[in-house]
Amino acid sequence: MRGNFTEMAQSVKDQAEKAGVKLDFTMDSDNVYLVLNDQDGQLVTVLERRGQGSFLPSAKN
């Protein structure tokens, strides 16, 4: 399955802002990395990009 990662990143960012959560979203050719922070804690997750191929890494905001 292929996805539009730019669109996905914006959607996740919008949802995080609405929930009052700080988001750090990056990706490379192998994984998507999400770090969500709020006043109560932190969630760190790495999502494997199986078979998505190579691309240029996203710039960190």
Beta strands, then each sheet from edge to edge (+ up, - down):
strand 1: 22-27
strand 2: 31-38
strand 3: 41-48
sheet 1: 1+ 2- 3+
end
